Amino acid sequence: MESKEKARGGRLTEEFCGRTKRFASSVIRLFIQLPKAREEVRTLGKQLLRSGTSVAAHVREASRARSAEEFVSKLGGALQEADESALWIELLREDCGMDPSLTQPLEVEASELIAIITSMITRTRNPR
């Protein structure tokens, strides 16, 4: 029987893949709550929706990577999208007046995902 820790026979745990999917779901829920009357909020919201959901997509692709190089490349994409998501969330809060209680959980999660993914990339590139 497959280890409970592994995701679909891949390189990443089910827990981590689920965490990035939950991040994507949280981004979708925030997007739905955004006031669409202001152009800048619509624009930033669409950017966040794209990047926030892409984190999970890249992680899913990484879990099925055929080589360490492909794994690092896909995780690099997830890292880029997580960092971009953090920027859009910050801009929504700082420049568009979004309530910090709506954005803070996503900001924290984006930051944690960035740290985890960075660590995974580093460990894969420089195994002990």
MDTraj code that builds the backbone (N, CA, C; nanometers):
import mdtraj as md
import numpy as np

residues = "MET GLU SER LYS GLU LYS ALA ARG GLY GLY ARG LEU THR GLU GLU PHE CYS GLY ARG THR LYS ARG PHE ALA SER SER VAL ILE ARG LEU PHE ILE GLN LEU PRO LYS ALA ARG GLU GLU VAL ARG THR LEU GLY LYS GLN LEU LEU ARG SER GLY THR SER VAL ALA ALA HIS VAL ARG GLU ALA SER ARG ALA ARG SER ALA GLU GLU PHE VAL SER LYS LEU GLY GLY ALA LEU GLN GLU ALA ASP GLU SER ALA LEU TRP ILE GLU LEU LEU ARG GLU ASP CYS GLY MET ASP PRO SER LEU THR GLN PRO LEU GLU VAL GLU ALA SER GLU LEU ILE ALA ILE ILE THR SER MET ILE THR ARG THR ARG ASN PRO ARG".split()
xyz = np.array([
    [0.0840, -0.1186, 0.0000],
    [0.0000, 0.0000, 0.0000],
    [0.0883, 0.1247, 0.0000],
    [0.0448, 0.2235, -0.0717],
    [0.1187, 0.3485, -0.0851],
    [0.1252, 0.4221, 0.0479],
    [0.2393, 0.4836, 0.0726],
    [0.2567, 0.5607, 0.1951],
    [0.1549, 0.6737, 0.2017],
    [0.0981, 0.6918, 0.3191],
    [0.0003, 0.7996, 0.3381],
    [0.0639, 0.9360, 0.3148],
    [0.1947, 0.9439, 0.3344],
    [0.2667, 1.0696, 0.3184],
    [0.2779, 1.1112, 0.1725],
    [0.2774, 1.0174, 0.0809],
    [0.2995, 1.0512, -0.0597],
    [0.1696, 1.0863, -0.1303],
    [0.1802, 1.1793, -0.2239],
    [0.0642, 1.2244, -0.3005],
    [0.0629, 1.1548, -0.4349],
    [-0.0346, 1.0727, -0.4568],
    [-0.0545, 1.0090, -0.5853],
    [0.0740, 0.9460, -0.6412],
    [0.1535, 0.8866, -0.5549],
    [0.2763, 0.8240, -0.5998],
    [0.3848, 0.9243, -0.6360],
    [0.3668, 1.0487, -0.6024],
    [0.4608, 1.1524, -0.6416],
    [0.5644, 1.1838, -0.5369],
    [0.6311, 1.2964, -0.5582],
    [0.7426, 1.3376, -0.4745],
    [0.6998, 1.4199, -0.3537],
    [0.5774, 1.4640, -0.3473],
    [0.5309, 1.5531, -0.2412],
    [0.4245, 1.4852, -0.1563],
    [0.4127, 1.5307, -0.0324],
    [0.3140, 1.4711, 0.0572],
    [0.1726, 1.5163, 0.0193],
    [0.0792, 1.4328, 0.0536],
    [-0.0615, 1.4695, 0.0360],
    [-0.0923, 1.5948, 0.1151],
    [-0.0317, 1.6051, 0.2336],
    [-0.0546, 1.7209, 0.3195],
    [-0.0132, 1.8503, 0.2482],
    [0.1044, 1.8510, 0.1863],
    [0.1514, 1.9725, 0.1199],
    [0.0680, 2.0034, -0.0038],
    [0.0371, 1.9023, -0.0823],
    [-0.0478, 1.9251, -0.2008],
    [-0.1847, 1.9790, -0.1580],
    [-0.2403, 1.9232, -0.0521],
    [-0.3682, 1.9718, 0.0002],
    [-0.3585, 2.1138, 0.0511],
    [-0.2462, 2.1459, 0.1119],
    [-0.2279, 2.2815, 0.1634],
    [-0.2280, 2.3839, 0.0497],
    [-0.1616, 2.3532, -0.0594],
    [-0.1609, 2.4478, -0.1717],
    [-0.2985, 2.4557, -0.2380],
    [-0.3700, 2.3457, -0.2384],
    [-0.5066, 2.3485, -0.2925],
    [-0.5976, 2.4324, -0.2034],
    [-0.5814, 2.4200, -0.0713],
    [-0.6596, 2.5032, 0.0203],
    [-0.6245, 2.6511, 0.0040],
    [-0.4976, 2.6813, -0.0230],
    [-0.4576, 2.8193, -0.0510],
    [-0.5319, 2.8697, -0.1746],
    [-0.5353, 2.7892, -0.2794],
    [-0.6071, 2.8273, -0.4011],
    [-0.7553, 2.8511, -0.3710],
    [-0.8149, 2.7652, -0.2917],
    [-0.9562, 2.7805, -0.2554],
    [-0.9791, 2.9087, -0.1762],
    [-0.8862, 2.9403, -0.0875],
    [-0.8976, 3.0645, -0.0095],
    [-0.8863, 3.1867, -0.0995],
    [-0.7995, 3.1797, -0.1984],
    [-0.7862, 3.2886, -0.2953],
    [-0.9175, 3.3063, -0.3716],
    [-0.9773, 3.1972, -0.4126],
    [-1.1050, 3.2039, -0.4849],
    [-1.2109, 3.2693, -0.3967],
    [-1.2174, 3.2270, -0.2701],
    [-1.3171, 3.2851, -0.1789],
    [-1.2947, 3.4346, -0.1570],
    [-1.1677, 3.4769, -0.1457],
    [-1.1395, 3.6200, -0.1326],
    [-1.1803, 3.6941, -0.2595],
    [-1.1491, 3.6375, -0.3742],
    [-1.1850, 3.7004, -0.5018],
    [-1.3358, 3.7239, -0.5108],
    [-1.4122, 3.6265, -0.4679],
    [-1.5585, 3.6377, -0.4719],
    [-1.6063, 3.7532, -0.3839],
    [-1.5362, 3.7780, -0.2723],
    [-1.5748, 3.8839, -0.1783],
    [-1.5323, 4.0234, -0.2227],
    [-1.4415, 4.0319, -0.3176],
    [-1.3889, 4.1632, -0.3564],
    [-1.4980, 4.2509, -0.4170],
    [-1.4980, 4.3798, -0.3826],
    [-1.5920, 4.4723, -0.4461],
    [-1.5484, 4.4949, -0.5910],
    [-1.6346, 4.4638, -0.6840],
    [-1.5975, 4.4676, -0.8257],
    [-1.6225, 4.6033, -0.8911],
    [-1.6699, 4.7007, -0.8149],
    [-1.7031, 4.8309, -0.8734],
    [-1.5785, 4.9107, -0.9107],
    [-1.4664, 4.8845, -0.8425],
    [-1.3444, 4.9606, -0.8687],
    [-1.2530, 4.8830, -0.9627],
    [-1.2096, 4.9515, -1.0676],
    [-1.1267, 4.8877, -1.1705],
    [-0.9978, 4.8290, -1.1133],
    [-0.9310, 4.9040, -1.0239],
    [-0.8044, 4.8552, -0.9704],
    [-0.8246, 4.7293, -0.8857],
    [-0.9349, 4.7217, -0.8152],
    [-0.9627, 4.6024, -0.7344],
    [-0.9915, 4.4836, -0.8263],
    [-1.0685, 4.5068, -0.9320],
    [-1.0958, 4.3992, -1.0288],
    [-0.9662, 4.3480, -1.0911],
    [-0.8791, 4.4404, -1.1301],
    [-0.7537, 4.4025, -1.1952],
    [-0.6646, 4.3230, -1.1009],
    [-0.6435, 4.3747, -0.9805],
    [-0.5600, 4.3034, -0.8831],
    [-0.6229, 4.1703, -0.8437],
    [-0.7550, 4.1690, -0.8300],
    [-0.8243, 4.0454, -0.7946],
    [-0.8056, 3.9375, -0.8995],
    [-0.8140, 3.9765, -1.0267],
    [-0.7940, 3.8778, -1.1344],
    [-0.6510, 3.8269, -1.1356],
    [-0.5563, 3.9165, -1.1102],
    [-0.4158, 3.8755, -1.1041],
    [-0.3951, 3.7769, -0.9890],
    [-0.4526, 3.8080, -0.8733],
    [-0.4424, 3.7197, -0.7574],
    [-0.5079, 3.5852, -0.7853],
    [-0.6236, 3.5868, -0.8471],
    [-0.6941, 3.4628, -0.8791],
    [-0.6068, 3.3735, -0.9672],
    [-0.5430, 3.4328, -1.0668],
    [-0.4579, 3.3565, -1.1572],
    [-0.3356, 3.3010, -1.0846],
    [-0.2635, 3.3876, -1.0126],
    [-0.1403, 3.3418, -0.9484],
    [-0.1675, 3.2484, -0.8301],
    [-0.2695, 3.2797, -0.7523],
    [-0.2995, 3.1982, -0.6342],
    [-0.3419, 3.0565, -0.6669],
    [-0.4159, 3.0411, -0.7748],
    [-0.4566, 2.9061, -0.8144],
    [-0.3426, 2.8338, -0.8865],
    [-0.2522, 2.9099, -0.9472],
    [-0.1381, 2.8491, -1.0163],
    [-0.0403, 2.7826, -0.9205],
    [-0.0345, 2.8301, -0.7972],
    [0.0550, 2.7676, -0.6988],
    [0.0212, 2.6190, -0.6885],
    [-0.1048, 2.5885, -0.6688],
    [-0.1469, 2.4487, -0.6550],
    [-0.1232, 2.3693, -0.7831],
    [-0.1451, 2.4328, -0.8974],
    [-0.1243, 2.3639, -1.0253],
    [0.0229, 2.3269, -1.0433],
    [0.1118, 2.4194, -1.0118],
    [0.2553, 2.3901, -1.0240],
    [0.2983, 2.2828, -0.9255],
    [0.2454, 2.2867, -0.8053],
    [0.2796, 2.1847, -0.7057],
    [0.2299, 2.0481, -0.7526],
    [0.1122, 2.0434, -0.8086],
    [0.0610, 1.9154, -0.8601],
    [0.1517, 1.8629, -0.9711],
    [0.1952, 1.9527, -1.0587],
    [0.2880, 1.9120, -1.1646],
    [0.4205, 1.8642, -1.1057],
    [0.4700, 1.9339, -1.0044],
    [0.5959, 1.8950, -0.9408],
    [0.5854, 1.7566, -0.8781],
    [0.4692, 1.7239, -0.8247],
    [0.4530, 1.5936, -0.7594],
    [0.4670, 1.4790, -0.8590],
    [0.4524, 1.5081, -0.9858],
    [0.4645, 1.4052, -1.0892],
    [0.5916, 1.4202, -1.1737],
    [0.6835, 1.5012, -1.1269],
    [0.8068, 1.5256, -1.2020],
    [0.8826, 1.3960, -1.2250],
    [0.9451, 1.3866, -1.3425],
    [1.0190, 1.2662, -1.3797],
    [1.1665, 1.2747, -1.3427],
    [1.2121, 1.3928, -1.3045],
    [1.3527, 1.4095, -1.2677],
    [1.3641, 1.5192, -1.1624],
    [1.4796, 1.5236, -1.0985],
    [1.5039, 1.6293, -0.9997],
    [1.5003, 1.7660, -1.0663],
    [1.5524, 1.7758, -1.1879],
    [1.5528, 1.9033, -1.2594],
    [1.4106, 1.9506, -1.2889],
    [1.3255, 1.8588, -1.3326],
    [1.1863, 1.8942, -1.3604],
    [1.1143, 1.9318, -1.2309],
    [1.1423, 1.8588, -1.1234],
    [1.0840, 1.8869, -0.9924],
    [1.1194, 2.0288, -0.9481],
    [1.2467, 2.0638, -0.9567],
    [1.2919, 2.1977, -0.9178],
    [1.2288, 2.3034, -1.0088],
    [1.2182, 2.2752, -1.1362],
    [1.1582, 2.3707, -1.2296],
    [1.0117, 2.3973, -1.1958],
    [0.9364, 2.2924, -1.1705],
    [0.7944, 2.3082, -1.1372],
    [0.7770, 2.3770, -1.0023],
    [0.8606, 2.3412, -0.9064],
    [0.8545, 2.4097, -0.7772],
    [0.8950, 2.5560, -0.7926],
    [0.9886, 2.5833, -0.8814],
    [1.0266, 2.7218, -0.9085],
    [0.9092, 2.8024, -0.9604],
    [0.8267, 2.7401, -1.0441],
    [0.7052, 2.8059, -1.0919],
    [0.6088, 2.8328, -0.9775],
    [0.5940, 2.7353, -0.8883],
    [0.5058, 2.7530, -0.7720],
    [0.5569, 2.8652, -0.6828],
    [0.6882, 2.8712, -0.6646],
    [0.7489, 2.9760, -0.5833],
    [0.7221, 3.1140, -0.6430],
    [0.7398, 3.1257, -0.7715],
    [0.7145, 3.2526, -0.8400],
    [0.5686, 3.2951, -0.8242],
    [0.4766, 3.2027, -0.8412],
    [0.3339, 3.2342, -0.8302],
    [0.2950, 3.2682, -0.6862],
    [0.3536, 3.1997, -0.5886],
    [0.3246, 3.2305, -0.4478],
    [0.3741, 3.3705, -0.4131],
    [0.4928, 3.4049, -0.4609],
    [0.5474, 3.5375, -0.4349],
    [0.4628, 3.6453, -0.5029],
    [0.4209, 3.6182, -0.6240],
    [0.3339, 3.7123, -0.6951],
    [0.2011, 3.7277, -0.6220],
    [0.1471, 3.6180, -0.5731],
    [0.0216, 3.6230, -0.4971],
    [0.0367, 3.7113, -0.3744],
    [0.1499, 3.6969, -0.3050],
    [0.1750, 3.7792, -0.1875],
    [0.1726, 3.9276, -0.2240],
    [0.2300, 3.9617, -0.3378],
    [0.2297, 4.1015, -0.3830],
    [0.0884, 4.1523, -0.4070],
    [0.0062, 4.0755, -0.4786],
    [-0.1313, 4.1203, -0.5086],
    [-0.2114, 4.1364, -0.3806],
    [-0.1922, 4.0455, -0.2868],
    [-0.2645, 4.0543, -0.1588],
    [-0.2224, 4.1810, -0.0839],
    [-0.0916, 4.2058, -0.0795],
    [-0.0419, 4.3270, -0.0131],
    [-0.1000, 4.4526, -0.0780],
    [-0.1008, 4.4568, -0.2098],
    [-0.1538, 4.5740, -0.2802],
    [-0.3033, 4.5923, -0.2549],
    [-0.3761, 4.4823, -0.2512],
    [-0.5197, 4.4924, -0.2212],
    [-0.5417, 4.5524, -0.0827],
    [-0.4597, 4.5109, 0.0143],
    [-0.4724, 4.5623, 0.1501],
    [-0.4211, 4.7058, 0.1603],
    [-0.3010, 4.7294, 0.1113],
    [-0.2360, 4.8588, 0.1316],
    [-0.2925, 4.9707, 0.0439],
    [-0.3221, 4.9399, -0.0815],
    [-0.3606, 5.0449, -0.1762],
    [-0.5079, 5.0460, -0.2137],
    [-0.5757, 4.9369, -0.1860],
    [-0.7175, 4.9303, -0.2228],
    [-0.8080, 4.9252, -0.1007],
    [-0.7482, 4.9299, 0.0172],
    [-0.8274, 4.9374, 0.1385],
    [-0.8990, 4.8110, 0.1793],
    [-0.8498, 4.6948, 0.1345],
    [-0.9123, 4.5700, 0.1780],
    [-0.8885, 4.5512, 0.3270],
    [-0.9867, 4.5000, 0.3948],
    [-0.9795, 4.4757, 0.5379],
    [-0.8677, 4.3757, 0.5670],
    [-0.7713, 4.4129, 0.6514],
    [-0.6622, 4.3210, 0.6846],
    [-0.7088, 4.1865, 0.7396],
    [-0.8252, 4.1832, 0.8027],
    [-0.8740, 4.0550, 0.8540],
    [-0.9055, 3.9581, 0.7394],
    [-0.9311, 4.0114, 0.6201],
    [-0.9550, 3.9268, 0.5031],
    [-0.8247, 3.8839, 0.4367],
    [-0.7254, 3.9709, 0.4416],
    [-0.6015, 3.9438, 0.3684],
    [-0.4935, 3.8768, 0.4528],
    [-0.4920, 3.9031, 0.5835],
    [-0.3824, 3.8538, 0.6674],
    [-0.3642, 3.7023, 0.6619],
    [-0.4693, 3.6228, 0.6727],
    [-0.4472, 3.4776, 0.6661],
    [-0.3809, 3.4345, 0.5344],
    [-0.4210, 3.4958, 0.4249],
    [-0.3599, 3.4620, 0.2962],
    [-0.2160, 3.5111, 0.2882],
    [-0.1892, 3.6281, 0.3449],
    [-0.0518, 3.6783, 0.3461],
    [0.0395, 3.5851, 0.4252],
    [-0.0072, 3.5404, 0.5392],
    [0.0711, 3.4480, 0.6222],
    [0.0938, 3.3175, 0.5472],
    [-0.0115, 3.2634, 0.4876],
    [0.0010, 3.1356, 0.4169],
    [0.0929, 3.1481, 0.2961],
    [0.0818, 3.2564, 0.2218],
    [0.1710, 3.2761, 0.1070],
    [0.3159, 3.2793, 0.1531],
    [0.3416, 3.3504, 0.2622],
    [0.4770, 3.3591, 0.3165],
    [0.5288, 3.2222, 0.3592],
    [0.4451, 3.1443, 0.4245],
    [0.4858, 3.0103, 0.4679],
    [0.5100, 2.9186, 0.3485],
    [0.4237, 2.9269, 0.2473],
    [0.4432, 2.8450, 0.1273],
    [0.5735, 2.8822, 0.0575],
    [0.6034, 3.0118, 0.0512],
    [0.7290, 3.0562, -0.0099],
    [0.8479, 2.9941, 0.0639],
    [0.8443, 2.9973, 0.1958],
    [0.9540, 2.9409, 0.2756],
    [0.9667, 2.7894, 0.2547],
    [0.8558, 2.7200, 0.2534],
    [0.8575, 2.5738, 0.2361],
    [0.9097, 2.5374, 0.0979],
    [0.8577, 2.6026, -0.0035],
    [0.8985, 2.5711, -0.1408],
    [1.0463, 2.6041, -0.1617],
    [1.0903, 2.7170, -0.1073],
    [1.2318, 2.7529, -0.1177],
    [1.3192, 2.6448, -0.0548],
    [1.2771, 2.5967, 0.0613],
    [1.3515, 2.4906, 0.1293],
    [1.3538, 2.3626, 0.0457],
    [1.2422, 2.3262, -0.0155],
    [1.2360, 2.2062, -0.0987],
    [1.3307, 2.2173, -0.2180],
    [1.3321, 2.3329, -0.2799],
    [1.4209, 2.3553, -0.3946],
    [1.5661, 2.3433, -0.3509],
    [1.5992, 2.4078, -0.2400],
    [1.7372, 2.4055, -0.1902],
    [1.7806, 2.2630, -0.1564],
    [1.6950, 2.1891, -0.0864],
    [1.7286, 2.0502, -0.0493],
    [1.7427, 1.9605, -0.1718],
    [1.6626, 1.9852, -0.2749],
    [1.6717, 1.9027, -0.3949],
    [1.7993, 1.9344, -0.4724],
    [1.8340, 2.0611, -0.4783],
    [1.9564, 2.1014, -0.5503],
    [2.0819, 2.0619, -0.4750],
    [2.0751, 2.0617, -0.3427],
    [2.1924, 2.0342, -0.2585],
    [2.1626, 1.9242, -0.1579],
    [2.1456, 1.8002, -0.2059],
    [2.1145, 1.6930, -0.1098],
    [2.2339, 1.6702, -0.0168],
    [2.2046, 1.6241, 0.1016],
    [2.3107, 1.6040, 0.2032],
    [2.4036, 1.4954, 0.1647],
])
top = md.Topology()
chain = top.add_chain()
for i, resn in enumerate(residues, 1):
    res = top.add_residue(resn, chain, resSeq=i)
    for name in ("N", "CA", "C"):
        top.add_atom(name, md.element.get_by_symbol(name[0]), res)
traj = md.Trajectory(xyz[None], top)
